[in-house]
Amino acid sequence: MDNIIATKELQVERKHFFIEYRENERGQFLRITEEAHGRRNTIIIPSTGLDDFLDSLEEVLGAVDTGKPEPEAEPAHAVSAA
């Protein structure tokens, strides 16, 4: 059985999000559940991957904030002026 360490509930438009930090016999993890229109979707991120997950999230959101694509998202073909 899981033990809830911390929890937060958030509503965005018609969606409800439940963010829980839990632990069980296998370790600690973040569980994010989205509930919309009577359906639930859940993702679970082990505590060992949270730093990488947050780094990736910040990278993606940083690209949105600046309006610039990340370097690896730029087209592979480049036109040089001769």
PyMOL Python script that loads the backbone (N, CA, C, O; Angstrom):
from pymol import cmd

cmd.read_pdbstr("""\
ATOM      1  N   MET A   1       0.835  -1.184   0.000  1.00  0.00           N
ATOM      2  CA  MET A   1       0.000   0.000   0.000  1.00  0.00           C
ATOM      3  C   MET A   1       0.881   1.249   0.000  1.00  0.00           C
ATOM      4  O   MET A   1       1.934   1.280   0.637  1.00  0.00           O
ATOM      5  N   ASP A   2       0.427   2.289  -0.733  1.00  0.00           N
ATOM      6  CA  ASP A   2       1.184   3.530  -0.832  1.00  0.00           C
ATOM      7  C   ASP A   2       0.909   4.443   0.358  1.00  0.00           C
ATOM      8  O   ASP A   2      -0.213   4.518   0.859  1.00  0.00           O
ATOM      9  N   ASN A   3       1.952   5.131   0.794  1.00  0.00           N
ATOM     10  CA  ASN A   3       1.821   6.177   1.800  1.00  0.00           C
ATOM     11  C   ASN A   3       1.955   7.512   1.086  1.00  0.00           C
ATOM     12  O   ASN A   3       2.913   7.720   0.342  1.00  0.00           O
ATOM     13  N   ILE A   4       1.013   8.417   1.299  1.00  0.00           N
ATOM     14  CA  ILE A   4       1.076   9.731   0.684  1.00  0.00           C
ATOM     15  C   ILE A   4       1.930  10.635   1.569  1.00  0.00           C
ATOM     16  O   ILE A   4       1.648  10.808   2.754  1.00  0.00           O
ATOM     17  N   ILE A   5       2.981  11.211   0.975  1.00  0.00           N
ATOM     18  CA  ILE A   5       3.882  12.104   1.690  1.00  0.00           C
ATOM     19  C   ILE A   5       3.408  13.550   1.547  1.00  0.00           C
ATOM     20  O   ILE A   5       3.400  14.303   2.521  1.00  0.00           O
ATOM     21  N   ALA A   6       3.016  13.934   0.336  1.00  0.00           N
ATOM     22  CA  ALA A   6       2.512  15.289   0.078  1.00  0.00           C
ATOM     23  C   ALA A   6       1.525  15.220  -1.071  1.00  0.00           C
ATOM     24  O   ALA A   6       1.634  14.359  -1.944  1.00  0.00           O
ATOM     25  N   THR A   7       0.557  16.133  -1.069  1.00  0.00           N
ATOM     26  CA  THR A   7      -0.453  16.129  -2.125  1.00  0.00           C
ATOM     27  C   THR A   7      -0.906  17.547  -2.439  1.00  0.00           C
ATOM     28  O   THR A   7      -0.895  18.424  -1.575  1.00  0.00           O
ATOM     29  N   LYS A   8      -1.301  17.753  -3.677  1.00  0.00           N
ATOM     30  CA  LYS A   8      -1.809  19.057  -4.132  1.00  0.00           C
ATOM     31  C   LYS A   8      -2.856  18.790  -5.202  1.00  0.00           C
ATOM     32  O   LYS A   8      -2.691  17.909  -6.045  1.00  0.00           O
ATOM     33  N   GLU A   9      -3.933  19.561  -5.156  1.00  0.00           N
ATOM     34  CA  GLU A   9      -5.001  19.441  -6.153  1.00  0.00           C
ATOM     35  C   GLU A   9      -5.090  20.754  -6.910  1.00  0.00           C
ATOM     36  O   GLU A   9      -4.945  21.831  -6.333  1.00  0.00           O
ATOM     37  N   LEU A  10      -5.331  20.649  -8.213  1.00  0.00           N
ATOM     38  CA  LEU A  10      -5.348  21.825  -9.064  1.00  0.00           C
ATOM     39  C   LEU A  10      -6.434  21.674 -10.114  1.00  0.00           C
ATOM     40  O   LEU A  10      -6.598  20.597 -10.686  1.00  0.00           O
ATOM     41  N   GLN A  11      -7.179  22.742 -10.373  1.00  0.00           N
ATOM     42  CA  GLN A  11      -8.171  22.707 -11.438  1.00  0.00           C
ATOM     43  C   GLN A  11      -7.780  23.713 -12.502  1.00  0.00           C
ATOM     44  O   GLN A  11      -7.530  24.882 -12.208  1.00  0.00           O
ATOM     45  N   VAL A  12      -7.729  23.243 -13.751  1.00  0.00           N
ATOM     46  CA  VAL A  12      -7.450  24.089 -14.898  1.00  0.00           C
ATOM     47  C   VAL A  12      -8.574  23.853 -15.901  1.00  0.00           C
ATOM     48  O   VAL A  12      -8.721  22.759 -16.447  1.00  0.00           O
ATOM     49  N   GLU A  13      -9.345  24.874 -16.127  1.00  0.00           N
ATOM     50  CA  GLU A  13     -10.528  24.770 -16.966  1.00  0.00           C
ATOM     51  C   GLU A  13     -11.392  23.611 -16.483  1.00  0.00           C
ATOM     52  O   GLU A  13     -11.830  23.625 -15.332  1.00  0.00           O
ATOM     53  N   ARG A  14     -11.650  22.616 -17.314  1.00  0.00           N
ATOM     54  CA  ARG A  14     -12.512  21.502 -16.900  1.00  0.00           C
ATOM     55  C   ARG A  14     -11.737  20.287 -16.406  1.00  0.00           C
ATOM     56  O   ARG A  14     -12.317  19.226 -16.175  1.00  0.00           O
ATOM     57  N   LYS A  15     -10.458  20.438 -16.249  1.00  0.00           N
ATOM     58  CA  LYS A  15      -9.617  19.318 -15.819  1.00  0.00           C
ATOM     59  C   LYS A  15      -9.200  19.490 -14.364  1.00  0.00           C
ATOM     60  O   LYS A  15      -8.917  20.594 -13.900  1.00  0.00           O
ATOM     61  N   HIS A  16      -9.173  18.386 -13.677  1.00  0.00           N
ATOM     62  CA  HIS A  16      -8.686  18.354 -12.293  1.00  0.00           C
ATOM     63  C   HIS A  16      -7.380  17.570 -12.300  1.00  0.00           C
ATOM     64  O   HIS A  16      -7.293  16.506 -12.913  1.00  0.00           O
ATOM     65  N   PHE A  17      -6.370  18.093 -11.623  1.00  0.00           N
ATOM     66  CA  PHE A  17      -5.084  17.426 -11.503  1.00  0.00           C
ATOM     67  C   PHE A  17      -4.827  17.122 -10.038  1.00  0.00           C
ATOM     68  O   PHE A  17      -5.055  17.963  -9.167  1.00  0.00           O
ATOM     69  N   PHE A  18      -4.356  15.928  -9.777  1.00  0.00           N
ATOM     70  CA  PHE A  18      -3.964  15.503  -8.445  1.00  0.00           C
ATOM     71  C   PHE A  18      -2.475  15.179  -8.514  1.00  0.00           C
ATOM     72  O   PHE A  18      -2.062  14.275  -9.240  1.00  0.00           O
ATOM     73  N   ILE A  19      -1.683  15.917  -7.762  1.00  0.00           N
ATOM     74  CA  ILE A  19      -0.233  15.719  -7.755  1.00  0.00           C
ATOM     75  C   ILE A  19       0.117  15.181  -6.376  1.00  0.00           C
ATOM     76  O   ILE A  19      -0.097  15.844  -5.361  1.00  0.00           O
ATOM     77  N   GLU A  20       0.656  13.974  -6.356  1.00  0.00           N
ATOM     78  CA  GLU A  20       0.955  13.311  -5.079  1.00  0.00           C
ATOM     79  C   GLU A  20       2.379  12.777  -5.077  1.00  0.00           C
ATOM     80  O   GLU A  20       2.836  12.169  -6.045  1.00  0.00           O
ATOM     81  N   TYR A  21       3.060  13.014  -3.979  1.00  0.00           N
ATOM     82  CA  TYR A  21       4.363  12.394  -3.764  1.00  0.00           C
ATOM     83  C   TYR A  21       4.114  11.254  -2.791  1.00  0.00           C
ATOM     84  O   TYR A  21       3.644  11.469  -1.674  1.00  0.00           O
ATOM     85  N   ARG A  22       4.431  10.040  -3.223  1.00  0.00           N
ATOM     86  CA  ARG A  22       4.094   8.845  -2.449  1.00  0.00           C
ATOM     87  C   ARG A  22       5.316   7.959  -2.259  1.00  0.00           C
ATOM     88  O   ARG A  22       6.371   8.165  -2.860  1.00  0.00           O
ATOM     89  N   GLU A  23       5.130   6.965  -1.399  1.00  0.00           N
ATOM     90  CA  GLU A  23       6.157   5.936  -1.251  1.00  0.00           C
ATOM     91  C   GLU A  23       5.476   4.600  -1.003  1.00  0.00           C
ATOM     92  O   GLU A  23       4.382   4.522  -0.443  1.00  0.00           O
ATOM     93  N   ASN A  24       6.160   3.561  -1.437  1.00  0.00           N
ATOM     94  CA  ASN A  24       5.725   2.197  -1.151  1.00  0.00           C
ATOM     95  C   ASN A  24       6.971   1.350  -0.911  1.00  0.00           C
ATOM     96  O   ASN A  24       8.069   1.889  -0.765  1.00  0.00           O
ATOM     97  N   GLU A  25       6.811   0.044  -0.870  1.00  0.00           N
ATOM     98  CA  GLU A  25       7.960  -0.827  -0.568  1.00  0.00           C
ATOM     99  C   GLU A  25       9.059  -0.744  -1.627  1.00  0.00           C
ATOM    100  O   GLU A  25      10.199  -1.126  -1.359  1.00  0.00           O
ATOM    101  N   ARG A  26       8.738  -0.255  -2.818  1.00  0.00           N
ATOM    102  CA  ARG A  26       9.743  -0.139  -3.886  1.00  0.00           C
ATOM    103  C   ARG A  26      10.438   1.215  -3.921  1.00  0.00           C
ATOM    104  O   ARG A  26      11.435   1.373  -4.626  1.00  0.00           O
ATOM    105  N   GLY A  27       9.935   2.193  -3.176  1.00  0.00           N
ATOM    106  CA  GLY A  27      10.577   3.508  -3.141  1.00  0.00           C
ATOM    107  C   GLY A  27       9.581   4.646  -3.240  1.00  0.00           C
ATOM    108  O   GLY A  27       8.373   4.454  -3.101  1.00  0.00           O
ATOM    109  N   GLN A  28      10.118   5.848  -3.487  1.00  0.00           N
ATOM    110  CA  GLN A  28       9.290   7.045  -3.572  1.00  0.00           C
ATOM    111  C   GLN A  28       9.058   7.413  -5.038  1.00  0.00           C
ATOM    112  O   GLN A  28       9.863   7.095  -5.913  1.00  0.00           O
ATOM    113  N   PHE A  29       7.914   8.104  -5.282  1.00  0.00           N
ATOM    114  CA  PHE A  29       7.572   8.454  -6.657  1.00  0.00           C
ATOM    115  C   PHE A  29       6.566   9.600  -6.668  1.00  0.00           C
ATOM    116  O   PHE A  29       5.865   9.854  -5.689  1.00  0.00           O
ATOM    117  N   LEU A  30       6.520  10.278  -7.807  1.00  0.00           N
ATOM    118  CA  LEU A  30       5.535  11.332  -8.042  1.00  0.00           C
ATOM    119  C   LEU A  30       4.434  10.738  -8.912  1.00  0.00           C
ATOM    120  O   LEU A  30       4.704  10.108  -9.935  1.00  0.00           O
ATOM    121  N   ARG A  31       3.208  10.944  -8.496  1.00  0.00           N
ATOM    122  CA  ARG A  31       2.056  10.440  -9.246  1.00  0.00           C
ATOM    123  C   ARG A  31       1.202  11.636  -9.638  1.00  0.00           C
ATOM    124  O   ARG A  31       0.751  12.389  -8.774  1.00  0.00           O
ATOM    125  N   ILE A  32       0.975  11.814 -10.938  1.00  0.00           N
ATOM    126  CA  ILE A  32       0.154  12.903 -11.449  1.00  0.00           C
ATOM    127  C   ILE A  32      -1.049  12.283 -12.136  1.00  0.00           C
ATOM    128  O   ILE A  32      -0.913  11.507 -13.082  1.00  0.00           O
ATOM    129  N   THR A  33      -2.237  12.642 -11.640  1.00  0.00           N
ATOM    130  CA  THR A  33      -3.475  12.113 -12.208  1.00  0.00           C
ATOM    131  C   THR A  33      -4.288  13.271 -12.752  1.00  0.00           C
ATOM    132  O   THR A  33      -4.476  14.291 -12.090  1.00  0.00           O
ATOM    133  N   GLU A  34      -4.768  13.087 -13.977  1.00  0.00           N
ATOM    134  CA  GLU A  34      -5.640  14.053 -14.630  1.00  0.00           C
ATOM    135  C   GLU A  34      -7.027  13.436 -14.700  1.00  0.00           C
ATOM    136  O   GLU A  34      -7.192  12.298 -15.139  1.00  0.00           O
ATOM    137  N   GLU A  35      -8.017  14.196 -14.265  1.00  0.00           N
ATOM    138  CA  GLU A  35      -9.400  13.720 -14.362  1.00  0.00           C
ATOM    139  C   GLU A  35     -10.182  14.728 -15.187  1.00  0.00           C
ATOM    140  O   GLU A  35     -10.236  15.914 -14.863  1.00  0.00           O
ATOM    141  N   ALA A  36     -10.790  14.229 -16.267  1.00  0.00           N
ATOM    142  CA  ALA A  36     -11.594  15.092 -17.128  1.00  0.00           C
ATOM    143  C   ALA A  36     -12.700  14.263 -17.749  1.00  0.00           C
ATOM    144  O   ALA A  36     -12.463  13.158 -18.236  1.00  0.00           O
ATOM    145  N   HIS A  37     -13.891  14.792 -17.729  1.00  0.00           N
ATOM    146  CA  HIS A  37     -15.041  14.118 -18.352  1.00  0.00           C
ATOM    147  C   HIS A  37     -15.233  12.706 -17.825  1.00  0.00           C
ATOM    148  O   HIS A  37     -15.595  11.805 -18.582  1.00  0.00           O
ATOM    149  N   GLY A  38     -14.993  12.502 -16.527  1.00  0.00           N
ATOM    150  CA  GLY A  38     -15.190  11.195 -15.912  1.00  0.00           C
ATOM    151  C   GLY A  38     -14.108  10.171 -16.193  1.00  0.00           C
ATOM    152  O   GLY A  38     -14.249   9.009 -15.810  1.00  0.00           O
ATOM    153  N   ARG A  39     -13.044  10.568 -16.847  1.00  0.00           N
ATOM    154  CA  ARG A  39     -11.936   9.645 -17.145  1.00  0.00           C
ATOM    155  C   ARG A  39     -10.686  10.102 -16.419  1.00  0.00           C
ATOM    156  O   ARG A  39     -10.486  11.292 -16.179  1.00  0.00           O
ATOM    157  N   ARG A  40      -9.851   9.137 -16.075  1.00  0.00           N
ATOM    158  CA  ARG A  40      -8.593   9.446 -15.379  1.00  0.00           C
ATOM    159  C   ARG A  40      -7.407   8.912 -16.177  1.00  0.00           C
ATOM    160  O   ARG A  40      -7.454   7.825 -16.753  1.00  0.00           O
ATOM    161  N   ASN A  41      -6.350   9.709 -16.190  1.00  0.00           N
ATOM    162  CA  ASN A  41      -5.067   9.305 -16.764  1.00  0.00           C
ATOM    163  C   ASN A  41      -4.008   9.606 -15.712  1.00  0.00           C
ATOM    164  O   ASN A  41      -4.038  10.651 -15.062  1.00  0.00           O
ATOM    165  N   THR A  42      -3.079   8.682 -15.555  1.00  0.00           N
ATOM    166  CA  THR A  42      -2.054   8.830 -14.520  1.00  0.00           C
ATOM    167  C   THR A  42      -0.670   8.558 -15.097  1.00  0.00           C
ATOM    168  O   THR A  42      -0.484   7.648 -15.905  1.00  0.00           O
ATOM    169  N   ILE A  43       0.295   9.365 -14.664  1.00  0.00           N
ATOM    170  CA  ILE A  43       1.699   9.063 -14.935  1.00  0.00           C
ATOM    171  C   ILE A  43       2.406   8.967 -13.598  1.00  0.00           C
ATOM    172  O   ILE A  43       2.055   9.651 -12.636  1.00  0.00           O
ATOM    173  N   ILE A  44       3.406   8.105 -13.557  1.00  0.00           N
ATOM    174  CA  ILE A  44       4.190   7.907 -12.340  1.00  0.00           C
ATOM    175  C   ILE A  44       5.656   8.080 -12.697  1.00  0.00           C
ATOM    176  O   ILE A  44       6.155   7.464 -13.639  1.00  0.00           O
ATOM    177  N   ILE A  45       6.343   8.925 -11.933  1.00  0.00           N
ATOM    178  CA  ILE A  45       7.763   9.179 -12.152  1.00  0.00           C
ATOM    179  C   ILE A  45       8.511   8.772 -10.890  1.00  0.00           C
ATOM    180  O   ILE A  45       8.297   9.359  -9.829  1.00  0.00           O
ATOM    181  N   PRO A  46       9.388   7.775 -10.991  1.00  0.00           N
ATOM    182  CA  PRO A  46      10.167   7.384  -9.820  1.00  0.00           C
ATOM    183  C   PRO A  46      11.019   8.556  -9.319  1.00  0.00           C
ATOM    184  O   PRO A  46      11.450   9.395 -10.111  1.00  0.00           O
ATOM    185  N   SER A  47      11.255   8.611  -8.031  1.00  0.00           N
ATOM    186  CA  SER A  47      12.027   9.719  -7.449  1.00  0.00           C
ATOM    187  C   SER A  47      13.409   9.829  -8.084  1.00  0.00           C
ATOM    188  O   SER A  47      13.967  10.924  -8.162  1.00  0.00           O
ATOM    189  N   THR A  48      13.964   8.712  -8.538  1.00  0.00           N
ATOM    190  CA  THR A  48      15.288   8.735  -9.161  1.00  0.00           C
ATOM    191  C   THR A  48      15.296   9.461 -10.496  1.00  0.00           C
ATOM    192  O   THR A  48      16.367   9.814 -10.990  1.00  0.00           O
ATOM    193  N   GLY A  49      14.122   9.695 -11.101  1.00  0.00           N
ATOM    194  CA  GLY A  49      14.055  10.369 -12.387  1.00  0.00           C
ATOM    195  C   GLY A  49      13.474  11.773 -12.315  1.00  0.00           C
ATOM    196  O   GLY A  49      13.309  12.424 -13.347  1.00  0.00           O
ATOM    197  N   LEU A  50      13.161  12.250 -11.115  1.00  0.00           N
ATOM    198  CA  LEU A  50      12.516  13.557 -10.992  1.00  0.00           C
ATOM    199  C   LEU A  50      13.390  14.714 -11.467  1.00  0.00           C
ATOM    200  O   LEU A  50      12.883  15.636 -12.105  1.00  0.00           O
ATOM    201  N   ASP A  51      14.690  14.688 -11.173  1.00  0.00           N
ATOM    202  CA  ASP A  51      15.567  15.772 -11.623  1.00  0.00           C
ATOM    203  C   ASP A  51      15.593  15.848 -13.147  1.00  0.00           C
ATOM    204  O   ASP A  51      15.494  16.936 -13.714  1.00  0.00           O
ATOM    205  N   ASP A  52      15.724  14.704 -13.813  1.00  0.00           N
ATOM    206  CA  ASP A  52      15.728  14.676 -15.273  1.00  0.00           C
ATOM    207  C   ASP A  52      14.385  15.118 -15.837  1.00  0.00           C
ATOM    208  O   ASP A  52      14.333  15.834 -16.837  1.00  0.00           O
ATOM    209  N   PHE A  53      13.297  14.692 -15.197  1.00  0.00           N
ATOM    210  CA  PHE A  53      11.964  15.075 -15.642  1.00  0.00           C
ATOM    211  C   PHE A  53      11.784  16.588 -15.547  1.00  0.00           C
ATOM    212  O   PHE A  53      11.293  17.219 -16.483  1.00  0.00           O
ATOM    213  N   LEU A  54      12.183  17.166 -14.417  1.00  0.00           N
ATOM    214  CA  LEU A  54      12.055  18.615 -14.233  1.00  0.00           C
ATOM    215  C   LEU A  54      12.939  19.390 -15.204  1.00  0.00           C
ATOM    216  O   LEU A  54      12.522  20.419 -15.734  1.00  0.00           O
ATOM    217  N   ASP A  55      14.158  18.903 -15.441  1.00  0.00           N
ATOM    218  CA  ASP A  55      15.048  19.548 -16.412  1.00  0.00           C
ATOM    219  C   ASP A  55      14.415  19.561 -17.796  1.00  0.00           C
ATOM    220  O   ASP A  55      14.455  20.575 -18.492  1.00  0.00           O
ATOM    221  N   SER A  56      13.835  18.441 -18.191  1.00  0.00           N
ATOM    222  CA  SER A  56      13.198  18.349 -19.506  1.00  0.00           C
ATOM    223  C   SER A  56      11.982  19.258 -19.595  1.00  0.00           C
ATOM    224  O   SER A  56      11.762  19.911 -20.615  1.00  0.00           O
ATOM    225  N   LEU A  57      11.207  19.301 -18.544  1.00  0.00           N
ATOM    226  CA  LEU A  57      10.031  20.168 -18.508  1.00  0.00           C
ATOM    227  C   LEU A  57      10.444  21.637 -18.622  1.00  0.00           C
ATOM    228  O   LEU A  57       9.829  22.398 -19.369  1.00  0.00           O
ATOM    229  N   GLU A  58      11.471  22.031 -17.893  1.00  0.00           N
ATOM    230  CA  GLU A  58      11.952  23.415 -17.956  1.00  0.00           C
ATOM    231  C   GLU A  58      12.477  23.752 -19.349  1.00  0.00           C
ATOM    232  O   GLU A  58      12.286  24.868 -19.832  1.00  0.00           O
ATOM    233  N   GLU A  59      13.139  22.790 -19.994  1.00  0.00           N
ATOM    234  CA  GLU A  59      13.647  22.995 -21.350  1.00  0.00           C
ATOM    235  C   GLU A  59      12.507  23.244 -22.327  1.00  0.00           C
ATOM    236  O   GLU A  59      12.563  24.173 -23.134  1.00  0.00           O
ATOM    237  N   VAL A  60      11.486  22.422 -22.252  1.00  0.00           N
ATOM    238  CA  VAL A  60      10.339  22.556 -23.145  1.00  0.00           C
ATOM    239  C   VAL A  60       9.621  23.883 -22.886  1.00  0.00           C
ATOM    240  O   VAL A  60       9.299  24.606 -23.828  1.00  0.00           O
ATOM    241  N   LEU A  61       9.372  24.201 -21.624  1.00  0.00           N
ATOM    242  CA  LEU A  61       8.688  25.450 -21.298  1.00  0.00           C
ATOM    243  C   LEU A  61       9.547  26.663 -21.625  1.00  0.00           C
ATOM    244  O   LEU A  61       9.012  27.713 -21.979  1.00  0.00           O
ATOM    245  N   GLY A  62      10.851  26.544 -21.516  1.00  0.00           N
ATOM    246  CA  GLY A  62      11.754  27.628 -21.891  1.00  0.00           C
ATOM    247  C   GLY A  62      11.660  27.929 -23.372  1.00  0.00           C
ATOM    248  O   GLY A  62      11.737  29.091 -23.772  1.00  0.00           O
ATOM    249  N   ALA A  63      11.496  26.904 -24.190  1.00  0.00           N
ATOM    250  CA  ALA A  63      11.351  27.100 -25.631  1.00  0.00           C
ATOM    251  C   ALA A  63      10.044  27.821 -25.935  1.00  0.00           C
ATOM    252  O   ALA A  63       9.975  28.630 -26.860  1.00  0.00           O
ATOM    253  N   VAL A  64       9.014  27.527 -25.159  1.00  0.00           N
ATOM    254  CA  VAL A  64       7.721  28.184 -25.353  1.00  0.00           C
ATOM    255  C   VAL A  64       7.820  29.645 -24.949  1.00  0.00           C
ATOM    256  O   VAL A  64       7.300  30.517 -25.645  1.00  0.00           O
ATOM    257  N   ASP A  65       8.484  29.921 -23.828  1.00  0.00           N
ATOM    258  CA  ASP A  65       8.623  31.296 -23.331  1.00  0.00           C
ATOM    259  C   ASP A  65       9.372  32.189 -24.313  1.00  0.00           C
ATOM    260  O   ASP A  65       8.996  33.343 -24.515  1.00  0.00           O
ATOM    261  N   THR A  66      10.429  31.659 -24.923  1.00  0.00           N
ATOM    262  CA  THR A  66      11.233  32.466 -25.827  1.00  0.00           C
ATOM    263  C   THR A  66      10.683  32.468 -27.244  1.00  0.00           C
ATOM    264  O   THR A  66      11.022  33.338 -28.046  1.00  0.00           O
ATOM    265  N   GLY A  67       9.835  31.497 -27.551  1.00  0.00           N
ATOM    266  CA  GLY A  67       9.307  31.391 -28.908  1.00  0.00           C
ATOM    267  C   GLY A  67      10.316  30.808 -29.873  1.00  0.00           C
ATOM    268  O   GLY A  67      10.054  30.731 -31.073  1.00  0.00           O
ATOM    269  N   LYS A  68      11.466  30.397 -29.365  1.00  0.00           N
ATOM    270  CA  LYS A  68      12.510  29.825 -30.222  1.00  0.00           C
ATOM    271  C   LYS A  68      12.553  28.321 -30.044  1.00  0.00           C
ATOM    272  O   LYS A  68      12.448  27.831 -28.920  1.00  0.00           O
ATOM    273  N   PRO A  69      12.707  27.574 -31.140  1.00  0.00           N
ATOM    274  CA  PRO A  69      12.838  26.123 -30.990  1.00  0.00           C
ATOM    275  C   PRO A  69      14.166  25.767 -30.346  1.00  0.00           C
ATOM    276  O   PRO A  69      15.151  26.494 -30.473  1.00  0.00           O
ATOM    277  N   GLU A  70      14.176  24.650 -29.661  1.00  0.00           N
ATOM    278  CA  GLU A  70      15.422  24.148 -29.083  1.00  0.00           C
ATOM    279  C   GLU A  70      16.365  23.774 -30.222  1.00  0.00           C
ATOM    280  O   GLU A  70      15.896  23.438 -31.309  1.00  0.00           O
ATOM    281  N   PRO A  71      17.679  23.820 -30.008  1.00  0.00           N
ATOM    282  CA  PRO A  71      18.645  23.513 -31.072  1.00  0.00           C
ATOM    283  C   PRO A  71      18.381  22.187 -31.776  1.00  0.00           C
ATOM    284  O   PRO A  71      18.495  22.121 -33.000  1.00  0.00           O
ATOM    285  N   GLU A  72      18.036  21.140 -31.053  1.00  0.00           N
ATOM    286  CA  GLU A  72      17.831  19.856 -31.705  1.00  0.00           C
ATOM    287  C   GLU A  72      16.526  19.817 -32.482  1.00  0.00           C
ATOM    288  O   GLU A  72      16.297  18.873 -33.238  1.00  0.00           O
ATOM    289  N   ALA A  73      15.667  20.810 -32.318  1.00  0.00           N
ATOM    290  CA  ALA A  73      14.399  20.847 -33.041  1.00  0.00           C
ATOM    291  C   ALA A  73      14.521  21.654 -34.334  1.00  0.00           C
ATOM    292  O   ALA A  73      13.581  21.688 -35.129  1.00  0.00           O
ATOM    293  N   GLU A  74      15.662  22.301 -34.554  1.00  0.00           N
ATOM    294  CA  GLU A  74      15.849  23.090 -35.772  1.00  0.00           C
ATOM    295  C   GLU A  74      16.005  22.169 -36.954  1.00  0.00           C
ATOM    296  O   GLU A  74      16.457  21.035 -36.796  1.00  0.00           O
ATOM    297  N   PRO A  75      15.634  22.636 -38.159  1.00  0.00           N
ATOM    298  CA  PRO A  75      15.777  21.813 -39.371  1.00  0.00           C
ATOM    299  C   PRO A  75      17.218  21.389 -39.585  1.00  0.00           C
ATOM    300  O   PRO A  75      18.145  22.133 -39.268  1.00  0.00           O
ATOM    301  N   ALA A  76      17.404  20.196 -40.122  1.00  0.00           N
ATOM    302  CA  ALA A  76      18.738  19.657 -40.346  1.00  0.00           C
ATOM    303  C   ALA A  76      19.413  20.326 -41.522  1.00  0.00           C
ATOM    304  O   ALA A  76      20.642  20.380 -41.571  1.00  0.00           O
ATOM    305  N   HIS A  77      18.645  20.841 -42.475  1.00  0.00           N
ATOM    306  CA  HIS A  77      19.253  21.475 -43.638  1.00  0.00           C
ATOM    307  C   HIS A  77      19.453  22.968 -43.372  1.00  0.00           C
ATOM    308  O   HIS A  77      18.565  23.649 -42.859  1.00  0.00           O
ATOM    309  N   ALA A  78      20.608  23.441 -43.724  1.00  0.00           N
ATOM    310  CA  ALA A  78      20.915  24.850 -43.510  1.00  0.00           C
ATOM    311  C   ALA A  78      21.348  25.438 -44.850  1.00  0.00           C
ATOM    312  O   ALA A  78      22.074  24.795 -45.609  1.00  0.00           O
ATOM    313  N   VAL A  79      20.915  26.627 -45.132  1.00  0.00           N
ATOM    314  CA  VAL A  79      21.277  27.306 -46.366  1.00  0.00           C
ATOM    315  C   VAL A  79      22.353  28.318 -46.020  1.00  0.00           C
ATOM    316  O   VAL A  79      22.169  29.167 -45.147  1.00  0.00           O
ATOM    317  N   SER A  80      23.468  28.221 -46.708  1.00  0.00           N
ATOM    318  CA  SER A  80      24.546  29.175 -46.450  1.00  0.00           C
ATOM    319  C   SER A  80      24.587  30.211 -47.561  1.00  0.00           C
ATOM    320  O   SER A  80      24.330  29.905 -48.725  1.00  0.00           O
ATOM    321  N   ALA A  81      24.908  31.420 -47.190  1.00  0.00           N
ATOM    322  CA  ALA A  81      25.020  32.490 -48.173  1.00  0.00           C
ATOM    323  C   ALA A  81      26.398  32.436 -48.791  1.00  0.00           C
ATOM    324  O   ALA A  81      27.403  32.435 -48.080  1.00  0.00           O
ATOM    325  N   ALA A  82      26.452  32.391 -50.121  1.00  0.00           N
ATOM    326  CA  ALA A  82      27.747  32.292 -50.804  1.00  0.00           C
ATOM    327  C   ALA A  82      28.094  33.574 -51.501  1.00  0.00           C
ATOM    328  O   ALA A  82      29.149  33.670 -52.127  1.00  0.00           O
TER     329      ALA A  82
END
""", "prot")
cmd.dss("prot")
cmd.show_as("cartoon", "prot")
cmd.util.cbc("prot")
cmd.orient("prot")
